[in-house]
């Protein structure tokens, strides 16, 4: 079995975002499977008006029942507040299969997206992940006025299934600016990989997962040296999306300002830090990659944020490529530039479910990429 290429399933994204359909739309309509959500898009704006979605994650199978979220739900972080100030958003919202869909609202207005967690820390980022044992981990990079001039110390917060923070991890060097995340999790212990946009450190955390809290056992820098710079559209561009392949023990890093994807070998065990790692994919199809996700067939999906190598004829694209560096396909999330950021994937009986945020209309898009013989 193989995944249908992204170009052949663009219809569900295009319909959700209200975009003009490409020439392949007829093929897409034949190929696309029905997603297990009652709609293919939902606003991410909650009652407090937070917006600018950055991180997105699926709640994994086996997640404990009885809390505010359940297996199959999609979580989204908001980076901006109702005034659209960068680094001031404090909410994680939840989308539930076959649940209520939040309609679009104008920026500066309250919405109806379901709030799972409201933090005391501003700037909830793309560093978002969910542990099988019943916890959500989220990073932040705060400002006081929405500009890089007032960037503060970031942190990782651990939130239980009731939406209550139970632990917080900080480190001035290894967790200064959490920007992206990947998790390898067996239920009782977890490796949590975090990219930091400013120090550019990629840090591995060893966690012990208990019934009431999560304990930090150790932390190790495993890579650094990526390019970074302040950015008016995204606050900062640096290493962002992470994707972990447990079969090969390889961590993949989307470095936005380098406009490249790198790999770090022996990611779960190494005790040394590499300079960026091995270049996996550096191609004209990349335009400031931010989000990164791994598919069951081993392919990688990167989301272009358009901060580097921008091309108005190829805005807000998801790029599919192999870990050997072969380009496979590309497809737009939005008709305008700068719409894409976080992406998440999960294996499904029909193939692959994907969630991606579009921070132009402030929505999360949900689609299924079916498999074919």
C-alpha positions in Angstrom: 0.0 0.0 0.0 1.1 3.6 -0.6 -0.3 7.0 0.2 -2.1 8.9 -2.5 0.1 11.9 -3.3 -0.8 15.1 -1.7 -1.6 16.7 -5.1 -4.4 14.1 -5.5 -6.2 14.9 -2.3 -6.0 18.7 -2.3 -9.8 18.9 -2.7 -10.7 18.6 0.9 -8.2 21.3 1.9 -9.4 23.6 -0.9 -13.0 23.1 0.0 -12.4 23.8 3.7 -10.4 27.0 3.1 -12.7 28.2 0.3 -10.0 28.2 -2.3 -10.3 27.8 -6.1 -9.9 24.2 -7.0 -6.8 23.2 -9.0 -7.0 21.2 -12.3 -6.6 17.9 -10.3 -9.8 18.5 -8.3 -11.7 15.9 -10.2 -9.2 13.3 -9.4 -9.1 14.4 -5.8 -12.9 14.1 -5.5 -12.6 10.5 -6.6 -9.7 9.7 -4.3 -10.6 11.5 -1.1 -12.0 9.5 1.7 -14.6 10.9 4.1 -12.8 12.3 7.2 -14.1 11.2 10.6 -14.9 14.8 11.4 -18.3 16.4 10.9 -16.6 19.2 8.9 -13.3 19.7 7.3 -12.5 23.0 9.0 -13.2 24.7 12.2 -12.3 28.1 13.7 -9.8 28.0 16.5 -10.9 31.3 18.0 -12.3 30.8 21.6 -14.3 33.1 23.8 -11.4 35.3 24.7 -10.6 36.0 21.1 -7.1 34.4 20.9 -6.0 33.7 17.4 -3.1 32.9 15.1 -2.9 29.1 15.4 0.6 27.7 15.6 0.7 24.2 17.1 -1.6 21.2 16.3 -1.6 17.7 17.7 -3.8 14.6 17.8 -4.8 13.1 21.1 -3.4 9.5 20.6 -5.2 6.2 20.9 -5.2 4.9 24.5 -5.5 8.3 26.1 -7.4 8.0 29.4 -11.1 8.6 29.3 -13.1 10.9 31.6 -11.2 14.1 31.0 -11.9 17.2 28.9 -10.3 15.6 25.8 -10.3 12.1 24.4 -8.4 10.0 21.9 -9.0 11.3 18.3 -9.5 14.9 19.4 -7.3 17.6 17.8 -5.6 20.3 19.9 -4.5 23.7 18.6 -2.5 26.4 20.3 -3.1 30.2 19.8 0.0 32.4 19.7 -1.7 35.8 19.6 -4.4 37.5 21.7 -7.6 39.2 20.6 -5.5 42.3 19.6 -3.4 40.1 17.3 -0.2 40.7 19.4 2.4 38.1 18.8 3.5 36.1 21.8 0.4 36.9 23.9 -2.1 34.1 23.1 -2.8 31.8 26.1 -5.3 29.1 24.9 -5.3 25.5 23.7 -8.6 24.7 21.9 -10.0 21.3 21.1 -11.8 19.9 18.1 -13.8 16.7 18.7 -14.8 14.2 16.0 -18.4 14.7 15.0 -18.6 17.5 17.6 -19.6 21.2 17.2 -17.7 23.1 14.6 -16.8 26.7 15.4 -17.8 29.2 12.7 -15.3 31.7 11.3 -15.2 35.1 13.2 -13.4 38.3 12.3 -10.1 39.0 14.1 -10.7 41.0 17.2 -14.0 39.2 18.0 -14.7 36.4 20.4 -15.3 32.9 19.0 -16.9 29.7 20.0 -14.0 27.2 19.7 -13.9 24.9 22.8 -11.1 25.9 25.2 -9.2 23.0 26.7 -6.6 25.0 28.6 -5.9 28.7 29.4 -2.3 29.4 30.5 -0.9 32.1 32.6 2.0 32.3 30.1 1.7 34.0 26.8 2.7 32.9 23.3 1.7 29.3 23.2 3.8 27.9 20.3 4.1 25.1 17.8 5.8 23.1 20.6 2.7 21.0 21.4 2.4 17.3 22.0 0.2 14.7 23.9 1.4 11.9 26.1 -0.5 8.6 26.1 -0.5 8.6 29.9 -3.0 11.5 29.9 -1.0 14.8 29.6 -0.6 17.6 27.2 2.8 19.4 26.9 2.9 22.9 25.5 5.7 25.4 25.0 5.6 29.2 24.9 7.6 32.2 23.8 6.1 35.4 25.4 6.2 39.1 24.6 4.7 42.0 26.4 3.8 44.1 23.4 3.8 41.7 20.5 7.3 42.5 19.2 10.6 40.7 19.4 12.0 43.6 21.5 10.1 42.3 24.5 10.6 38.5 24.1 10.9 36.8 27.5 11.9 33.4 28.8 9.9 30.5 27.5 8.9 27.3 29.3 7.2 23.9 28.9 4.0 23.3 30.7 2.5 19.9 31.5 -1.3 19.9 31.6 -3.5 17.0 32.7 -6.6 15.7 30.9 -8.8 18.0 33.0 -7.0 21.1 31.7 -4.9 21.8 34.8 -1.2 22.5 34.8 0.7 20.0 36.9 4.3 20.8 36.1 6.5 23.4 34.4 10.0 23.0 33.0 12.3 26.0 32.4 16.0 26.3 31.4 17.7 29.5 30.2 19.8 27.6 27.7 18.0 24.4 26.8 14.3 25.6 27.0 14.7 29.3 26.4 12.3 29.6 23.4 10.3 26.3 22.8 9.1 26.4 19.2 8.6 22.8 18.0 8.1 19.4 19.5 8.1 15.6 18.8 7.4 12.8 21.3 8.4 9.2 21.6 6.2 7.7 24.3 5.5 4.3 25.8 3.0 5.4 28.4 5.2 5.3 31.5 8.2 7.2 30.1 8.7 9.5 27.2 11.4 11.2 25.2 10.3 14.7 24.4 12.3 16.6 21.7 12.0 20.4 21.7 13.4 22.9 19.3 14.3 26.4 20.5 14.0 29.3 18.0 16.5 31.7 19.6 19.2 29.6 21.2 18.5 27.1 18.3 19.1 24.2 20.7 17.3 21.0 20.1 16.8 19.4 23.5 15.8 15.9 24.5 13.9 15.6 27.8 13.5 12.3 29.6 10.2 12.2 31.4 8.6 9.8 33.9 4.9 9.7 33.5 2.9 9.1 36.7 -0.8 9.0 37.6 -0.8 12.6 39.0 2.1 14.4 37.4 5.1 14.1 35.0 8.7 14.3 36.3 11.7 15.5 34.5 14.4 12.9 34.8 17.1 14.4 32.5 17.7 16.8 29.6 20.3 16.8 26.9 21.1 19.2 24.0 21.5 17.1 20.9 21.8 19.8 18.2 22.3 23.5 17.6 23.8 26.0 15.2 20.7 26.6 13.0 20.1 30.0 11.5 17.6 32.3 13.2 16.4 35.9 13.0 13.6 38.1 14.3 10.6 38.2 12.0 7.6 40.6 11.9 5.2 37.9 10.7 6.2 35.0 13.0 8.0 36.9 15.7 11.1 34.7 15.0 12.3 32.2 12.4 14.5 29.4 13.6 14.4 25.6 14.0 10.7 24.8 14.3 9.0 21.5 13.3 10.3 18.2 14.6 9.4 14.7 13.5 10.7 11.5 15.1 11.1 8.1 13.4 11.3 5.5 16.1 12.3 2.7 13.7 15.6 4.4 12.8 15.9 6.5 16.0 16.1 9.6 13.8 14.9 13.1 14.6 14.1 15.4 11.7 14.3 19.2 12.1 12.6 21.8 9.9 14.9 24.9 10.1 13.0 27.8 8.8 15.7 30.4 8.3 18.1 27.8 6.8 15.3 26.7 4.4 16.2 23.1 4.9 15.3 19.9 6.7 18.0 18.1 8.8 18.3 14.8 10.5 19.8 13.8 13.9 20.9 10.2 14.2 20.5 8.2 17.4 18.3 10.9 18.7 17.0 9.0 21.8 20.4 8.0 23.1 23.0 10.4 21.9 24.9 12.3 24.6 26.6 14.8 22.3 25.3 17.8 20.3 25.7 18.0 16.5 25.9 21.1 14.4 22.5 21.1 12.6 22.8 17.4 11.6 22.7 15.9 8.2 20.9 17.8 5.4 17.9 15.7 4.2 16.1 18.1 2.0 17.0 21.5 0.6 15.0 22.3 -2.4 13.4 25.2 -4.2 10.0 23.8 -3.2 10.9 24.8 0.4 9.9 28.4 1.4 10.7 28.7 5.1 9.5 25.3 6.4 7.8 25.5 9.8 5.6 22.5 10.7 6.9 19.0 10.0 5.2 15.6 10.3 6.0 11.9 9.4 3.7 9.7 7.4 3.4 5.9 8.0 5.1 5.2 4.7 8.2 7.1 5.9 7.6 10.3 3.9 7.8 13.7 5.5 5.4 16.6 5.2 6.7 20.1 5.7 4.6 23.3 5.8 6.0 26.4 4.2 5.6 29.6 6.2 6.8 31.7 3.3 9.2 33.7 5.5 12.2 32.6 3.3 12.3 32.1 -0.5 8.7 33.3 -0.8 6.9 32.9 -4.1 3.3 34.4 -4.4 2.5 31.8 -7.0 3.2 29.0 -4.5 1.7 30.3 -1.2 1.2 28.4 2.1 2.2 25.0 0.7 2.5 21.5 2.2 5.5 19.7 0.7 5.8 15.9 0.6 9.2 14.4 0.2 11.2 11.3 1.1 13.9 11.0 3.8 16.3 10.4 1.0 15.6 13.9 -0.4 13.2 13.1 -3.3 10.4 15.6 -3.8 7.0 14.0 -4.1 4.3 16.6 -4.2 3.0 20.0 -3.1 -0.4 21.5 -2.4 -1.7 24.9 -1.1 -3.3 25.4 2.3 -4.3 29.0 1.5 -4.4 31.3 -1.5 -2.3 33.8 0.4 1.2 33.6 1.8 2.0 32.9 5.4 -1.1 30.8 6.2 0.7 27.5 7.2 2.4 26.7 10.4 1.7 23.5 12.4 0.9 20.1 11.0 0.1 16.7 12.6 -0.6 13.2 11.2 -2.0 10.0 12.6 -2.4 6.6 11.0 -6.0 5.7 10.2 -7.8 2.7 8.8 -8.5 4.6 5.7 -4.9 5.8 5.3 -3.6 8.9 7.0 -5.4 11.6 8.9 -3.8 15.1 8.7 -4.5 18.3 10.6 -3.0 21.6 9.6 -3.5 25.1 10.7 -4.2 28.1 8.5 -3.6 31.3 10.4 -5.0 33.6 7.7 -8.7 32.7 8.4 -7.6 31.2 11.8 -8.8 27.7 11.2 -7.6 24.1 11.6 -8.1 21.9 8.5 -8.8 18.2 8.7 -8.4 15.7 5.9 -7.8 12.1 5.1 -5.2 10.9 2.7 -6.3 7.5 1.5 -4.1 4.6 0.6 -4.2 2.9 -2.8 -2.8 -0.5 -3.9 
